[in-house]
Amino acid sequence: MAGLSVPTWDPQAAKLIATILLEAIVLYVGYAGLERLFGPAIMEALVGGDEIGSK
């Protein structure tokens, strides 16, 4: 029957998938850190503040 066989894992493909996943996690955490550090200063420079809670 077609489609019922279990594909075998290629170790090279698994390594590539793991590398891409790790890179995505590092970028996600890295960009979040940069946004925390520089976000308020950039918002202040571009639009004069973020307008959240400012009264």
C-alpha positions as a Python dict, from the first residue, in 0.01 Angstrom:
ca = {
    (1, 'M'): (0, 0, 0),
    (2, 'A'): (124, 342, -84),
    (3, 'G'): (203, 588, 192),
    (4, 'L'): (220, 343, 481),
    (5, 'S'): (595, 297, 496),
    (6, 'V'): (787, 480, 765),
    (7, 'P'): (1061, 699, 617),
    (8, 'T'): (1408, 649, 755),
    (9, 'W'): (1588, 943, 913),
    (10, 'D'): (1894, 1072, 744),
    (11, 'P'): (2137, 1183, 1018),
    (12, 'Q'): (2250, 1474, 803),
    (13, 'A'): (1891, 1596, 760),
    (14, 'A'): (1825, 1565, 1134),
    (15, 'K'): (2140, 1767, 1207),
    (16, 'L'): (2030, 2037, 963),
    (17, 'I'): (1684, 2058, 1120),
    (18, 'A'): (1835, 2082, 1470),
    (19, 'T'): (2076, 2355, 1355),
    (20, 'I'): (1796, 2560, 1200),
    (21, 'L'): (1581, 2522, 1513),
    (22, 'L'): (1869, 2627, 1739),
    (23, 'E'): (1943, 2927, 1517),
    (24, 'A'): (1577, 3033, 1532),
    (25, 'I'): (1576, 3012, 1913),
    (26, 'V'): (1899, 3214, 1941),
    (27, 'L'): (1767, 3481, 1705),
    (28, 'Y'): (1435, 3500, 1889),
    (29, 'V'): (1604, 3546, 2227),
    (30, 'G'): (1867, 3780, 2086),
    (31, 'Y'): (1621, 4011, 1914),
    (32, 'A'): (1401, 4019, 2224),
    (33, 'G'): (1701, 4129, 2429),
    (34, 'L'): (1794, 4397, 2179),
    (35, 'E'): (1436, 4523, 2175),
    (36, 'R'): (1437, 4553, 2554),
    (37, 'L'): (1767, 4740, 2555),
    (38, 'F'): (1717, 4975, 2262),
    (39, 'G'): (1341, 4975, 2203),
    (40, 'P'): (1248, 5262, 2436),
    (41, 'A'): (1527, 5486, 2305),
    (42, 'I'): (1433, 5417, 1944),
    (43, 'M'): (1063, 5480, 2009),
    (44, 'E'): (1150, 5805, 2186),
    (45, 'A'): (1366, 5914, 1894),
    (46, 'L'): (1112, 5821, 1627),
    (47, 'V'): (776, 5918, 1774),
    (48, 'G'): (847, 6090, 2101),
    (49, 'G'): (758, 5799, 2327),
    (50, 'D'): (546, 5489, 2320),
    (51, 'E'): (229, 5659, 2450),
    (52, 'I'): (170, 5374, 2693),
    (53, 'G'): (98, 5496, 3042),
    (54, 'S'): (218, 5848, 2975),
    (55, 'K'): (-7, 6113, 3127),
}
